[in-house]
Amino acid sequence: MKKLSALLLTLAAALAIAGSALATDNDVPAPPAIGATIVDFTLPDTNGKEQSLASLKGKNGTVLIFIAVQCPVSNAYNERMEKLAQDYKARGITVVGINSNSSETADAVKAHAAAHNLSFVILKDNGNKIADALGATKTPEAYVLDVNNKLVYHGRIDNSRDLAQVNSNELREALDATLSGKPVAKTTAAAFGCSIKRAD
């Protein structure tokens, strides 16, 4: 009986180790906690020019949105993202797009932005370094940074890719609260969309 117990324990331990190894291969780092300061980073834009977060940030805050060229969910938000960028630009908040898909080139990102009239800066995250640093997994997925680069909201733009079904606007609510100097009521809301196609 003791031998059988020892064998079962050994087998269970081996399975646990194998399972954790498999999980590690597919794991994306956890996102920073709400309230964490996002450190400055530099990425090339679609013209190959290096742009830093410090140079792009708005005087009242910044929105980082992970976007895609081919994702139908991200594409359903193109007009809403552009409207958001225009609405808040005048209020001192800058919207910055980030494309971390290894399957989408900078040229494809640039052509996509032109075709869909996206006027905000889009950065190319080669090797998904910033996606990893922020724990981003979906397109679209948004991060709101206050004037001090503190993360105050992380998640979806709103509750539905179908504009007619939208009845909660978490991203806009977070921005409005930040501009009013109030705490953000809902600091996280699970993003939905296509998975970021990470580099091997």
Residue frames as a rotation matrix with the C-alpha (Angstrom) as fourth column:
MET 1
0.568 0.823 0.000 0.00
0.823 -0.568 0.000 0.00
0.000 0.000 -1.000 0.00
LYS 2
0.441 -0.487 -0.754 2.85
0.162 -0.783 0.601 2.36
-0.883 -0.387 -0.267 0.88
LYS 3
-0.621 -0.709 0.334 4.54
0.418 0.061 0.907 1.63
-0.663 0.702 0.259 -2.43
LEU 4
-0.134 0.683 0.718 1.31
0.976 -0.032 0.214 2.39
0.169 0.729 -0.663 -4.29
SER 5
0.775 0.411 -0.480 0.88
0.543 -0.822 0.171 5.68
-0.324 -0.393 -0.860 -2.39
ALA 6
0.004 -0.879 -0.476 4.47
0.107 -0.473 0.874 6.67
-0.994 -0.054 0.092 -3.14
LEU 7
-0.656 -0.214 0.724 3.98
0.688 0.227 0.690 5.84
-0.311 0.950 -0.002 -6.82
LEU 8
0.311 0.873 0.376 0.78
0.933 -0.355 0.052 7.89
0.179 0.335 -0.925 -7.01
LEU 9
0.681 -0.124 -0.722 2.49
0.292 -0.858 0.423 10.83
-0.672 -0.498 -0.548 -5.30
THR 10
-0.423 -0.906 -0.018 5.41
0.242 -0.133 0.961 10.64
-0.873 0.402 0.275 -7.72
LEU 11
-0.455 0.355 0.817 3.02
0.890 0.153 0.430 10.50
0.028 0.923 -0.385 -10.68
ALA 12
0.645 0.750 -0.148 0.99
0.762 -0.647 0.043 13.45
-0.064 -0.140 -0.988 -9.34
ALA 13
0.326 -0.625 -0.710 4.18
0.142 -0.710 0.690 15.49
-0.935 -0.326 -0.143 -8.85
ALA 14
-0.668 -0.606 0.431 5.35
0.466 0.110 0.878 14.68
-0.580 0.787 0.209 -12.38
LEU 15
-0.059 0.754 0.654 1.99
0.976 -0.095 0.198 15.71
0.211 0.650 -0.730 -13.84
ALA 16
0.738 0.321 -0.593 2.02
0.526 -0.825 0.207 18.94
-0.423 -0.465 -0.778 -11.82
ILE 17
-0.148 -0.892 -0.426 5.50
0.125 -0.444 0.887 19.82
-0.981 0.078 0.177 -13.11
ALA 18
-0.701 -0.067 0.710 4.51
0.688 0.197 0.698 19.04
-0.187 0.978 -0.092 -16.70
GLY 19
0.317 0.924 0.214 1.34
0.942 -0.332 0.040 21.09
0.108 0.189 -0.976 -16.34
SER 20
0.605 -0.132 -0.785 3.18
0.275 -0.891 0.362 24.11
-0.747 -0.435 -0.503 -14.97
ALA 21
-0.540 -0.841 0.038 5.72
0.264 -0.127 0.956 23.89
-0.799 0.526 0.291 -17.79
LEU 22
-0.416 0.481 0.772 2.93
0.900 0.097 0.424 23.89
0.129 0.871 -0.473 -20.36
ALA 23
0.639 0.716 -0.280 1.22
0.757 -0.651 0.064 26.80
-0.136 -0.253 -0.958 -18.64
THR 24
0.155 -0.673 -0.723 4.44
0.243 -0.683 0.688 28.82
-0.958 -0.282 0.058 -18.57
ASP 25
-0.687 -0.446 0.574 4.91
0.617 0.059 0.785 28.44
-0.384 0.893 0.234 -22.33
ASN 26
-0.243 0.714 0.657 1.53
0.811 -0.221 0.541 30.03
0.531 0.665 -0.525 -23.01
ASP 27
0.311 0.412 -0.856 1.38
0.885 -0.455 0.103 32.52
-0.347 -0.789 -0.506 -20.18
VAL 28
0.114 -0.228 0.967 1.36
0.411 -0.875 -0.255 36.24
0.904 0.427 -0.006 -20.78
PRO 29
-0.829 -0.453 -0.328 2.73
0.479 -0.272 -0.835 38.32
0.289 -0.849 0.443 -17.89
ALA 30
0.082 0.882 -0.464 0.06
0.983 -0.148 -0.108 39.75
-0.164 -0.447 -0.879 -15.62
PRO 31
0.258 0.050 0.965 -0.88
0.469 -0.879 -0.080 43.37
0.845 0.473 -0.250 -16.31
PRO 32
-0.831 -0.534 0.155 0.36
0.166 -0.503 -0.848 46.07
0.531 -0.679 0.507 -13.94
ALA 33
-0.328 0.712 -0.621 -1.89
0.931 0.131 -0.342 46.76
-0.162 -0.690 -0.706 -10.98
ILE 34
0.486 0.545 0.683 -4.21
0.557 -0.795 0.239 49.73
0.674 0.264 -0.690 -11.07
GLY 35
0.984 -0.164 -0.073 -2.24
-0.057 -0.671 0.739 52.62
-0.171 -0.723 -0.669 -9.59
ALA 36
0.270 -0.933 0.237 1.09
0.704 0.359 0.613 51.36
-0.657 0.001 0.754 -10.93
THR 37
0.373 -0.258 -0.891 3.27
-0.489 -0.871 0.047 53.84
-0.788 0.418 -0.452 -12.80
ILE 38
0.835 -0.076 0.545 3.90
0.476 0.596 -0.646 52.87
-0.276 0.799 0.534 -16.42
VAL 39
0.031 -0.923 -0.384 7.55
0.257 -0.363 0.895 53.49
-0.966 -0.127 0.226 -17.24
ASP 40
0.352 0.027 -0.936 8.54
-0.726 -0.622 -0.291 55.36
-0.590 0.782 -0.200 -20.37
PHE 41
0.059 -0.345 0.937 9.12
0.452 0.846 0.284 53.29
-0.890 0.406 0.206 -23.50
THR 42
-0.192 -0.181 -0.965 10.09
-0.717 -0.646 0.263 53.91
-0.671 0.742 -0.006 -27.10
LEU 43
-0.007 0.231 0.973 8.65
0.518 0.833 -0.194 52.25
-0.856 0.502 -0.125 -30.21
PRO 44
-0.954 -0.297 -0.022 8.77
0.125 -0.465 0.876 53.07
-0.271 0.834 0.481 -33.92
ASP 45
-0.012 0.956 -0.292 5.70
-0.434 -0.268 -0.860 54.56
-0.901 0.117 0.419 -35.57
THR 46
0.612 0.353 0.708 4.48
0.362 0.671 -0.647 53.36
-0.703 0.652 0.283 -38.97
ASN 47
0.927 -0.371 -0.058 7.07
-0.251 -0.498 -0.830 55.59
0.279 0.784 -0.555 -40.67
GLY 48
0.426 -0.791 -0.439 9.88
0.655 0.605 -0.454 54.00
0.624 -0.094 0.776 -38.67
LYS 49
-0.146 -0.450 0.881 10.39
-0.291 -0.831 -0.473 57.09
0.945 -0.326 -0.010 -36.50
GLU 50
-0.528 -0.116 -0.841 11.13
0.682 0.532 -0.502 56.30
0.506 -0.839 -0.202 -32.84
GLN 51
-0.018 0.615 0.789 8.48
-0.345 -0.744 0.572 57.72
0.939 -0.261 0.225 -30.51
SER 52
-0.897 -0.285 -0.339 8.57
0.219 0.379 -0.899 57.69
0.384 -0.880 -0.278 -26.72
LEU 53
0.033 0.916 -0.400 5.59
0.934 0.114 0.338 57.61
0.355 -0.385 -0.852 -24.40
ALA 54
-0.180 -0.186 -0.966 6.96
0.712 -0.702 0.002 60.78
-0.678 -0.687 0.259 -22.79
SER 55
-0.940 -0.242 -0.241 6.89
0.017 -0.739 0.674 62.63
-0.341 0.629 0.698 -26.12
LEU 56
-0.709 0.705 0.037 3.38
0.211 0.162 0.964 61.46
0.673 0.691 -0.263 -27.02
LYS 57
-0.459 0.575 -0.677 1.58
0.888 0.280 -0.365 61.76
-0.020 -0.769 -0.639 -23.68
GLY 58
0.159 0.631 0.759 -1.19
0.478 -0.722 0.500 64.31
0.864 0.283 -0.417 -23.33
LYS 59
-0.589 -0.419 0.690 -1.00
-0.294 -0.684 -0.667 67.07
0.752 -0.596 0.280 -20.76
ASN 60
-0.078 0.647 0.759 -3.95
-0.996 -0.078 -0.035 65.49
0.037 -0.758 0.651 -18.92
GLY 61
0.116 0.091 0.989 -3.35
-0.406 0.913 -0.036 61.82
-0.906 -0.397 0.143 -19.66
THR 62
-0.548 -0.389 -0.740 -2.85
-0.837 0.241 0.492 59.15
-0.013 0.889 -0.458 -22.28
VAL 63
0.552 0.665 0.502 -4.84
-0.548 0.744 -0.382 56.23
-0.628 -0.064 0.776 -23.68
LEU 64
-0.671 -0.700 -0.245 -2.96
-0.690 0.470 0.550 53.24
-0.270 0.538 -0.798 -25.07
ILE 65
0.481 0.847 0.226 -5.07
-0.638 0.515 -0.573 50.95
-0.602 0.131 0.788 -27.26
PHE 66
-0.661 -0.629 0.409 -3.76
-0.206 0.676 0.707 47.68
-0.721 0.383 -0.577 -28.67
ILE 67
0.393 0.802 -0.449 -5.22
-0.625 -0.124 -0.770 47.37
-0.674 0.584 0.453 -32.15
ALA 68
-0.309 -0.436 0.846 -4.97
0.289 0.804 0.520 45.14
-0.906 0.405 -0.122 -35.20
VAL 69
-0.735 0.008 -0.679 -5.20
-0.619 -0.419 0.665 45.26
-0.279 0.908 0.313 -38.99
GLN 70
-0.723 0.350 -0.596 -7.08
-0.281 0.639 0.716 42.02
0.631 0.685 -0.364 -39.59
CYS 71
-0.883 0.387 -0.265 -9.10
0.441 0.494 -0.749 41.52
-0.159 -0.779 -0.607 -36.39
PRO 72
-0.360 0.816 0.452 -12.82
0.501 -0.239 0.832 42.04
0.787 0.526 -0.323 -37.12
VAL 73
0.449 0.510 -0.733 -13.49
0.891 -0.196 0.409 43.09
0.065 -0.837 -0.543 -33.53
SER 74
-0.336 -0.662 -0.670 -10.75
0.604 -0.697 0.385 45.72
-0.722 -0.275 0.634 -33.56
ASN 75
-0.915 -0.020 0.404 -11.98
0.370 -0.444 0.816 46.90
0.163 0.896 0.413 -36.95
ALA 76
0.056 0.998 0.004 -15.52
0.825 -0.049 0.564 47.26
0.563 -0.029 -0.826 -35.59
TYR 77
0.497 0.062 -0.865 -14.06
0.746 -0.540 0.390 49.89
-0.443 -0.840 -0.314 -33.24
ASN 78
-0.399 -0.767 0.503 -12.13
0.913 -0.385 0.138 51.94
0.088 0.514 0.853 -35.82
GLU 79
-0.066 0.443 0.894 -14.65
0.325 -0.837 0.439 54.79
0.943 0.319 -0.089 -36.00
ARG 80
0.882 0.431 -0.191 -15.17
0.290 -0.177 0.940 54.77
0.371 -0.885 -0.281 -32.22
MET 81
0.264 -0.869 -0.419 -11.42
0.895 0.059 0.442 54.91
-0.360 -0.491 0.793 -31.57
GLU 82
-0.535 -0.436 0.723 -10.99
0.730 -0.670 0.136 57.81
0.425 0.601 0.677 -33.99
LYS 83
0.337 0.748 0.572 -13.97
0.183 -0.648 0.739 59.66
0.924 -0.145 -0.355 -32.44
LEU 84
0.814 -0.099 -0.572 -12.48
0.580 0.096 0.809 59.06
-0.025 -0.990 0.136 -28.99
ALA 85
-0.208 -0.978 -0.001 -9.12
0.964 -0.205 0.169 60.45
-0.165 0.034 0.986 -30.12
GLN 86
-0.445 0.094 0.891 -10.77
0.447 -0.839 0.311 63.57
0.776 0.537 0.331 -31.56
ASP 87
0.593 0.797 0.114 -13.12
0.263 -0.325 0.908 64.14
0.761 -0.509 -0.403 -28.61
TYR 88
0.851 -0.230 -0.472 -10.39
0.491 0.031 0.871 63.97
-0.186 -0.973 0.139 -25.98
LYS 89
-0.068 -0.902 0.426 -7.54
0.941 -0.199 -0.272 65.60
0.330 0.383 0.863 -27.89
ALA 90
-0.006 0.157 0.988 -9.02
0.089 -0.984 0.157 69.02
0.996 0.089 -0.008 -27.17
ARG 91
0.865 0.381 0.326 -9.23
-0.297 -0.135 0.945 68.06
0.404 -0.915 -0.004 -23.49
GLY 92
0.216 -0.913 0.345 -5.54
-0.966 -0.251 -0.060 67.22
0.142 -0.320 -0.937 -23.22
ILE 93
0.229 -0.135 0.964 -5.69
-0.340 0.917 0.209 63.43
-0.912 -0.375 0.164 -23.54
THR 94
-0.213 -0.426 -0.879 -3.73
-0.975 0.033 0.221 61.70
-0.065 0.904 -0.423 -26.30
VAL 95
0.762 0.410 0.501 -4.81
-0.330 0.912 -0.245 58.38
-0.557 0.021 0.830 -27.83
VAL 96
-0.243 -0.880 -0.408 -1.95
-0.951 0.132 0.281 56.15
-0.194 0.456 -0.869 -28.98
GLY 97
0.860 0.485 -0.160 -2.50
-0.510 0.830 -0.226 52.92
0.024 0.276 0.961 -30.91
ILE 98
-0.246 -0.925 0.291 -0.11
-0.844 0.352 0.404 49.99
-0.476 -0.146 -0.867 -30.53
ASN 99
0.745 0.391 -0.540 0.09
-0.617 0.712 -0.336 47.08
0.253 0.583 0.772 -32.96
SER 100
-0.034 -0.753 0.657 1.87
-0.864 0.353 0.360 44.08
-0.503 -0.555 -0.662 -31.42
ASN 101
0.807 0.414 0.421 0.84
-0.176 0.850 -0.497 41.44
-0.563 0.327 0.759 -33.97
SER 102
-0.233 -0.962 0.142 3.90
-0.175 0.186 0.967 39.69
-0.957 0.201 -0.212 -35.38
SER 103
-0.225 0.244 0.943 1.81
0.808 0.587 0.041 38.80
-0.544 0.772 -0.330 -38.46
GLU 104
0.771 0.570 0.284 1.17
0.635 -0.661 -0.399 42.47
-0.040 0.488 -0.872 -39.39
THR 105
-0.226 -0.946 0.233 3.94
0.961 -0.256 -0.103 44.65
0.157 0.201 0.967 -40.83
ALA 106
-0.445 -0.020 -0.895 4.43
0.392 -0.903 -0.174 48.36
-0.805 -0.428 0.410 -40.23
ASP 107
-0.976 0.083 -0.203 3.47
-0.218 -0.444 0.869 48.98
-0.018 0.892 0.452 -43.88
ALA 108
-0.503 0.837 -0.214 0.23
0.559 0.505 0.658 47.05
0.659 0.212 -0.722 -43.40
VAL 109
-0.152 0.396 -0.906 -0.52
0.926 -0.264 -0.271 49.02
-0.347 -0.879 -0.326 -40.24
LYS 110
-0.730 -0.201 -0.653 0.13
0.041 -0.967 0.252 52.32
-0.682 0.157 0.714 -42.05
ALA 111
-0.909 0.409 -0.081 -2.08
-0.091 -0.005 0.996 51.34
0.407 0.913 0.041 -45.00
HIS 112
-0.309 0.811 -0.496 -4.85
0.853 0.467 0.232 50.20
0.420 -0.352 -0.837 -42.65
ALA 113
-0.329 0.130 -0.935 -4.75
0.657 -0.680 -0.326 53.50
-0.678 -0.722 0.138 -40.72
ALA 114
-0.899 -0.042 -0.435 -4.99
-0.250 -0.768 0.590 55.47
-0.359 0.639 0.680 -43.97
ALA 115
-0.772 0.620 -0.139 -7.86
0.179 0.423 0.888 53.33
0.609 0.661 -0.437 -45.28
HIS 116
0.026 0.810 -0.586 -9.84
0.897 0.240 0.371 53.79
0.441 -0.535 -0.720 -42.07
ASN 117
0.226 0.056 0.972 -8.96
0.063 -0.997 0.043 57.46
0.972 0.051 -0.229 -41.46
LEU 118
0.735 -0.091 -0.672 -7.19
0.676 0.177 0.716 56.81
0.054 -0.980 0.191 -38.17
SER 119
0.629 -0.445 0.637 -5.38
-0.045 -0.839 -0.542 60.04
0.776 0.312 -0.548 -37.37
PHE 120
0.816 -0.338 0.468 -3.86
-0.537 -0.144 0.831 59.10
-0.214 -0.930 -0.299 -34.00
VAL 121
-0.109 -0.961 -0.255 -0.28
-0.972 0.156 -0.173 57.83
0.206 0.229 -0.951 -33.79
ILE 122
0.952 0.303 0.048 0.09
-0.306 0.937 0.167 54.06
0.006 -0.174 0.985 -34.11
LEU 123
0.038 -0.979 0.199 3.27
-0.978 0.004 0.207 52.40
-0.204 -0.202 -0.958 -32.87
LYS 124
0.559 0.060 -0.827 4.66
-0.419 0.881 -0.219 49.04
0.715 0.469 0.518 -34.00
ASP 125
0.410 -0.323 0.853 5.56
-0.859 0.179 0.480 46.81
-0.308 -0.929 -0.204 -31.07
ASN 126
0.311 -0.384 -0.869 8.01
-0.570 0.656 -0.494 44.41
0.760 0.649 -0.015 -32.70
GLY 127
-0.605 -0.549 -0.577 8.58
0.054 0.694 -0.718 41.35
0.795 -0.465 -0.390 -30.54
ASN 128
0.354 0.934 -0.043 5.50
0.210 -0.035 0.977 42.32
0.911 -0.354 -0.209 -28.45
LYS 129
-0.619 -0.700 -0.356 7.71
0.532 -0.040 -0.846 43.80
0.577 -0.713 0.397 -25.71
ILE 130
-0.839 0.343 0.422 5.17
-0.497 -0.798 -0.341 46.43
0.220 -0.496 0.840 -24.64
ALA 131
0.202 0.914 -0.351 2.25
-0.588 0.400 0.703 44.01
0.783 0.064 0.619 -24.93
ASP 132
0.071 -0.268 -0.961 4.18
0.542 0.819 -0.189 41.73
0.838 -0.507 0.203 -22.56
ALA 133
-0.877 -0.479 0.015 5.08
0.270 -0.520 -0.810 44.58
0.396 -0.707 0.586 -20.21
LEU 134
-0.647 0.702 0.298 1.41
-0.756 -0.643 -0.126 45.61
0.104 -0.307 0.946 -19.98
GLY 135
-0.775 0.327 0.542 -0.02
0.017 0.867 -0.498 42.10
-0.632 -0.377 -0.677 -20.03
ALA 136
-0.108 0.748 -0.655 -2.10
-0.868 -0.392 -0.304 42.86
-0.484 0.536 0.692 -23.12
THR 137
-0.645 -0.081 0.760 -3.78
0.090 0.979 0.181 39.87
-0.759 0.185 -0.624 -24.76
LYS 138
0.097 0.834 0.544 -6.59
0.821 0.242 -0.517 41.23
-0.563 0.497 -0.661 -26.96
THR 139
-0.984 -0.155 -0.090 -7.32
0.086 -0.848 0.523 43.69
-0.158 0.507 0.847 -29.74
PRO 140
0.046 -0.444 0.895 -8.79
-0.134 -0.891 -0.434 46.10
0.990 -0.100 -0.101 -28.88
GLU 141
0.395 0.006 -0.919 -7.56
0.880 0.284 0.380 46.50
0.263 -0.959 0.107 -25.30
ALA 142
0.396 -0.097 0.913 -7.22
0.094 -0.985 -0.145 49.89
0.914 0.143 -0.381 -23.60
TYR 143
-0.045 -0.476 -0.878 -5.06
0.995 0.053 -0.080 51.36
0.085 -0.878 0.471 -20.84
VAL 144
0.695 0.279 0.662 -5.70
0.241 -0.959 0.151 54.81
0.677 0.055 -0.734 -19.35
LEU 145
-0.217 -0.822 -0.526 -2.75
0.947 -0.046 -0.318 56.63
0.237 -0.567 0.789 -17.81
ASP 146
0.789 0.484 -0.379 -3.23
0.576 -0.797 0.183 59.78
-0.214 -0.363 -0.907 -15.78
VAL 147
0.896 -0.412 0.166 -1.01
-0.293 -0.828 -0.478 62.86
0.334 0.380 -0.862 -16.01
ASN 148
0.226 -0.836 0.500 1.65
-0.919 -0.013 0.393 61.06
-0.322 -0.549 -0.771 -13.91
ASN 149
-0.280 -0.274 -0.920 1.53
-0.743 0.668 0.028 57.90
0.607 0.692 -0.391 -16.06
LYS 150
-0.774 0.132 0.620 -0.34
-0.427 0.614 -0.664 56.00
-0.468 -0.778 -0.419 -13.33
LEU 151
-0.835 0.492 -0.245 -2.65
0.095 0.569 0.817 53.29
0.541 0.659 -0.522 -14.63
VAL 152
-0.748 0.620 0.235 -6.23
-0.548 -0.379 -0.745 54.18
-0.373 -0.687 0.624 -13.72
TYR 153
0.441 0.885 0.146 -8.19
-0.627 0.421 -0.656 51.92
-0.642 0.198 0.740 -16.08
HIS 154
-0.759 -0.620 -0.199 -7.51
-0.588 0.522 0.618 48.74
-0.279 0.587 -0.760 -18.04
GLY 155
-0.403 0.595 0.696 -9.88
0.252 0.803 -0.540 46.79
-0.880 -0.043 -0.473 -20.25
ARG 156
-0.215 0.439 0.872 -12.48
0.965 0.232 0.121 47.11
-0.150 0.868 -0.474 -22.95
ILE 157
-0.940 -0.026 0.339 -13.59
0.143 -0.935 0.326 50.26
0.308 0.355 0.883 -24.74
ASP 158
-0.309 0.896 0.318 -17.28
-0.951 -0.294 -0.096 49.54
0.008 -0.332 0.943 -24.17
ASN 159
-0.260 0.220 0.940 -19.51
-0.519 0.789 -0.329 46.49
-0.814 -0.573 -0.091 -23.81
SER 160
0.433 0.488 0.757 -20.25
0.329 0.697 -0.637 45.53
-0.839 0.525 0.141 -27.43
ARG 161
-0.721 -0.663 0.203 -18.63
0.382 -0.136 0.914 45.47
-0.578 0.736 0.351 -30.86
ASP 162
-0.282 0.740 0.610 -22.14
0.860 -0.088 0.503 46.20
0.426 0.667 -0.612 -32.19
LEU 163
-0.936 -0.184 0.300 -22.63
0.084 -0.944 -0.318 49.92
0.342 -0.273 0.899 -31.69
ALA 164
-0.160 0.969 0.186 -26.41
-0.436 -0.239 0.868 49.47
0.885 0.057 0.461 -31.41
GLN 165
0.513 0.345 -0.786 -25.91
0.402 0.712 0.575 47.20
0.758 -0.611 0.227 -28.39
VAL 166
-0.570 -0.820 -0.045 -23.59
0.453 -0.268 -0.851 49.51
0.686 -0.505 0.524 -26.43
ASN 167
0.596 0.769 0.230 -24.99
0.199 -0.420 0.886 50.48
0.778 -0.482 -0.403 -23.04
SER 168
0.854 -0.403 -0.330 -21.81
0.250 -0.239 0.938 50.98
-0.457 -0.883 -0.103 -21.01
ASN 169
0.725 -0.608 0.325 -18.80
0.109 -0.364 -0.925 53.09
0.680 0.706 -0.198 -21.98
GLU 170
0.785 -0.385 -0.485 -16.14
0.589 0.223 0.777 52.17
-0.191 -0.896 0.401 -19.44
LEU 171
-0.200 -0.942 0.268 -13.26
0.978 -0.210 -0.010 53.84
0.066 0.260 0.963 -21.28
ARG 172
-0.197 0.185 0.963 -15.02
0.274 -0.932 0.236 57.19
0.941 0.310 0.133 -21.71
GLU 173
0.842 0.540 0.006 -16.27
0.116 -0.193 0.974 57.06
0.527 -0.819 -0.225 -18.12
ALA 174
0.452 -0.770 -0.451 -12.70
0.861 0.246 0.445 56.49
-0.232 -0.589 0.774 -16.90
LEU 175
-0.456 -0.634 0.624 -11.45
0.793 -0.608 -0.039 59.43
0.404 0.477 0.780 -18.98
ASP 176
0.181 0.616 0.766 -14.21
0.102 -0.787 0.609 61.74
0.978 -0.032 -0.205 -17.78
ALA 177
0.917 0.117 -0.382 -13.54
0.372 0.097 0.923 60.84
0.145 -0.988 0.046 -14.14
THR 178
0.062 -0.988 -0.145 -9.81
0.985 0.037 0.170 61.41
-0.163 -0.153 0.975 -14.60
LEU 179
-0.439 -0.188 0.878 -10.40
0.545 -0.833 0.094 64.82
0.714 0.520 0.468 -16.17
SER 180
0.481 0.718 0.504 -12.73
-0.056 -0.548 0.835 65.74
0.875 -0.429 -0.223 -13.31
GLY 181
-0.427 -0.742 0.518 -10.13
-0.639 -0.158 -0.753 64.77
0.640 -0.652 -0.407 -10.73
LYS 182
0.395 0.646 0.654 -12.39
-0.909 0.378 0.175 61.99
-0.134 -0.663 0.736 -9.42
PRO 183
-0.560 -0.552 0.618 -11.45
-0.466 0.827 0.316 58.35
-0.685 -0.111 -0.720 -8.82
VAL 184
-0.546 0.347 -0.763 -12.41
-0.692 0.326 0.644 55.98
0.472 0.879 0.062 -11.63
ALA 185
0.172 0.734 0.657 -15.45
-0.954 0.291 -0.075 54.01
-0.246 -0.614 0.750 -10.48
LYS 186
0.908 0.117 0.403 -14.80
-0.018 0.970 -0.241 50.92
-0.419 0.211 0.883 -12.63
THR 187
0.260 -0.924 -0.280 -11.05
-0.727 -0.379 0.572 50.45
-0.635 0.055 -0.771 -12.99
THR 188
-0.853 -0.519 0.052 -11.14
-0.359 0.657 0.663 47.17
-0.378 0.547 -0.747 -14.95
ALA 189
0.421 0.905 0.064 -13.49
-0.579 0.323 -0.749 45.52
-0.698 0.278 0.660 -17.43
ALA 190
-0.052 -0.537 0.842 -12.42
0.253 0.808 0.532 42.40
-0.966 0.241 0.093 -19.33
ALA 191
-0.280 -0.135 -0.950 -11.28
-0.817 -0.487 0.310 43.19
-0.504 0.863 0.026 -22.87
PHE 192
0.275 0.365 0.890 -12.66
0.218 0.877 -0.427 41.04
-0.936 0.312 0.162 -25.67
GLY 193
0.603 -0.090 -0.792 -11.57
-0.741 -0.431 -0.515 40.58
-0.295 0.898 -0.327 -29.27
CYS 194
0.815 -0.385 -0.433 -8.82
-0.028 0.720 -0.694 38.74
0.579 0.578 0.576 -31.15
SER 195
0.748 -0.627 -0.215 -5.73
0.450 0.243 0.859 37.42
-0.487 -0.740 0.464 -29.44
ILE 196
0.582 -0.671 -0.460 -2.49
-0.741 -0.671 0.042 39.32
-0.337 0.316 -0.887 -30.01
LYS 197
0.955 -0.280 -0.098 -0.34
0.177 0.802 -0.570 37.28
0.238 0.527 0.816 -32.40
ARG 198
0.721 -0.690 0.068 2.89
-0.429 -0.367 0.826 37.15
-0.545 -0.624 -0.560 -30.44
ALA 199
0.246 -0.754 -0.609 6.34
-0.867 0.109 -0.486 36.51
0.433 0.647 -0.627 -31.89
ASP 200
0.795 0.003 -0.606 7.63
0.096 0.987 0.131 32.95
0.599 -0.162 0.784 -31.50
